[in-house]
């Protein structure tokens, strides 16, 4: 059914016409069969990022009705892999009984993202796209495919002179240069000042508009350089000349890595049997600036693709952080790779990471009496420990503890 306003949801809950089906994202299920359901189409828009991915739902009236920011755990995965590699390498070099290395005789399928940190981003976004398609009548998906239209930057005539001389081309170039030169003046290193696009080799002396001949300069340096060659302008700073010329030829490695992930995500989304369209990052910023919207990941997601107008109807954004399901090891190990704890215990009544609602009848240290919602830190034989306001509160049984959301590898705020 269609997403509804929170006030309407409260009325359905108070009148017992609906019940809570899922807390994150908050989803209702009707208590009776609803016939002749009429739904309006909803577009799911995605702005992939290296650390945070923005997701927004936009209805057919160009209204943003829901937003979400998904925080990835790529760095945590890298740390775990480095730790595992060190432990296994240490065990092999101790000449103890252990299996031989097998990483040289395994063939990986073509087209697969080999790095687990990159593959994690694609799989996590795919998980949430499938969830949202299950809970809302989504009819189309729009994804920001590349941060910069690199082919258009290198060959502006590829789609005609109109694209080259339009406003969008300026946004693509400026956004690319801001990332490449780290938002600093290439000549003096000034930050937090208005920056201008500067030709390293002046056009008056045969310079071109190619991206490899452009840099950023503050107004003072730009006016002082005028049509001088960079060797003459920075004659007393040979190290700066060497750095600028090397930086001008260097590609934006981070953008290329993110772009490779987004291509993998695009191929994954196409398997969902929904129409998928794409847009570039420069176009996203152009739409957001034209509509005078604030900068945030979920707003950027709403501005992806072709946007004529946009009205934001929500201010409550679901913050989701990927935490994983826990380590697959049976117990913790020390720096030498030997077990240092007992095997992990599993319980049926509650698990680590579950969201629970607890009733505290008496004032406790640092936590007064009342009803609280928190996550289970440590389950015990018949009860659990719950983190409330940053403090661990122990419960000997589950009488005053009610599970509202099982751990699914994410934390929510």
C-alpha positions, 0 to 999 in steps of 0.5 A, spaced: 500 500 500 501 507 499 506 510 504 502 514 509 503 520 514 505 519 521 499 522 524 495 517 519 499 511 522 497 513 529 490 513 528 490 506 525 494 503 531 490 507 536 483 504 532 486 497 532 486 497 524 493 496 523 499 493 527 506 494 527 510 489 522 517 492 523 520 497 526 526 499 522 523 502 517 517 503 521 512 498 517 504 497 518 500 491 517 493 491 516 488 487 521 483 486 515 484 484 508 483 491 504 480 490 497 481 494 491 487 497 493 489 503 489 497 505 489 501 511 486 508 509 483 514 511 487 521 512 484 527 509 488 533 514 488 540 512 490 546 516 491 552 511 492 558 513 496 564 510 499 562 511 506 555 513 506 549 511 501 543 516 500 536 513 499 530 517 497 523 515 495 519 520 491 512 519 489 509 521 482 508 528 484 515 530 485 515 529 493 520 526 497 516 522 502 522 518 505 529 518 506 535 514 509 542 514 509 546 508 509 553 508 513 558 502 510 563 498 514 568 498 508 574 500 513 572 495 518 572 489 513 579 491 511 581 491 518 578 484 520 582 482 513 588 485 515 588 481 522 586 475 519 592 475 514 597 476 520 594 471 524 594 466 519 601 468 516 604 467 524 601 460 524 604 458 518 611 461 520 611 457 526 612 451 523 606 448 527 601 443 524 597 448 519 594 447 512 598 450 506 596 457 503 591 456 498 590 463 495 594 461 489 590 456 486 583 459 486 580 462 480 575 468 481 569 468 476 569 474 471 566 480 472 566 479 480 568 485 485 574 481 488 575 486 494 570 484 500 570 491 502 567 493 495 563 487 494 560 489 501 557 496 498 553 493 493 550 487 497 548 492 502 545 496 498 541 491 494 539 488 501 535 495 502 533 496 495 529 489 496 526 491 503 524 497 500 521 494 494 517 489 499 514 494 503 512 500 498 510 500 491 516 502 487 516 502 480 522 505 478 530 506 480 534 511 479 542 511 480 547 516 480 552 512 476 558 516 476 561 522 480 563 525 473 562 524 466 569 523 464 568 521 457 564 528 456 570 532 460 575 529 455 571 529 449 566 535 450 564 534 442 561 527 444 554 529 444 555 536 441 556 543 442 550 544 446 552 540 452 559 543 452 557 550 452 551 549 457 551 550 465 551 542 466 558 542 463 561 547 468 558 543 474 561 537 471 568 540 470 568 544 477 566 538 481 571 534 478 577 539 479 574 541 486 575 533 488 582 533 484 585 539 487 582 538 494 579 544 494 585 548 495 589 553 490 594 549 486 599 555 487 599 558 494 595 552 497 589 557 500 583 554 503 576 556 504 576 562 499 573 562 492 577 558 487 577 559 480 578 555 474 585 556 471 589 554 465 596 551 467 598 552 460 595 559 458 590 559 452 594 565 449 600 560 448 596 554 445 593 551 452 587 547 451 580 546 455 582 539 456 581 537 464 589 535 464 590 542 463 586 545 468 587 547 475 584 551 481 587 558 483 585 563 488 583 570 485 590 573 487 594 568 484 589 567 477 590 575 476 598 575 478 599 569 473 595 572 467 598 569 461 605 567 464 607 560 463 607 556 469 615 555 469 616 563 469 610 564 474 613 559 479 620 560 477 622 560 485 618 554 487 621 548 482 618 543 487 611 546 487 611 546 479 613 539 479 607 537 484 602 541 480 605 538 473 604 531 476 597 532 480 595 535 473 596 528 470 594 524 476 587 521 475 582 521 481 583 514 484 578 515 489 572 517 484 575 511 479 574 506 485 567 508 487 565 508 479 567 501 479 563 499 485 557 503 482 557 499 475 557 493 479 551 496 483 548 497 476 548 490 474 545 488 480 539 492 480 538 490 473 536 483 475 530 486 480 526 486 473 525 494 474 526 500 470 533 502 472 536 509 469 542 513 471 545 520 472 552 523 473 554 527 480 555 533 476 548 533 474 546 531 481 549 537 484 546 542 478 539 540 480 540 541 488 543 548 487 538 550 482 532 548 487 536 551 493 536 544 497 541 543 503 547 538 502 546 531 505 546 524 502 539 523 502 537 530 498 543 528 493 539 521 492 532 525 491 536 530 486 539 524 482 537 524 474 532 528 471 529 533 476 524 539 474 521 540 481 522 537 488 518 538 494 521 535 501 515 533 505 519 529 511 525 531 515 526 525 519 531 521 516 533 514 518 540 513 519 542 506 518 549 503 520 552 496 517 555 493 523 555 486 521 552 479 524 558 478 529 565 475 528 564 467 525 570 465 530 568 460 535 572 464 540 576 470 541 584 469 540 590 473 542 595 476 538 599 470 537 592 466 534 591 462 540 584 462 543 583 466 550 576 465 551 570 460 552 566 458 545 560 463 544 554 461 547 547 462 543 540 463 547 533 463 544 530 468 548 534 474 546 541 475 542 546 480 542 544 486 538 537 485 538 532 492 540 528 491 546 523 495 550 524 495 557 521 497 564 525 499 569 520 499 576 525 502 581 531 507 580 537 504 578 544 508 578 545 513 572 538 510 570 531 512 573 525 508 573 521 508 566 520 505 559 526 505 555 528 502 548 535 499 547 540 494 544 542 487 548 549 488 549 550 481 553 545 475 553 545 471 559 542 464 561 535 467 563 536 475 562 540 480 558 544 486 559 541 492 555 545 498 554 541 504 556 543 512 555 550 509 555 550 504 561 549 497 562 543 495 565 542 487 567 536 484 567 535 477 571 529 475 567 525 477 561 519 479 565 520 486 563 524 485 557 520 485 550 524 484 543 521 489 538 526 488 533 531 482 531 538 484 530 539 484 522 546 486 522 544 494 522 544 499 527 538 504 527 537 512 529 
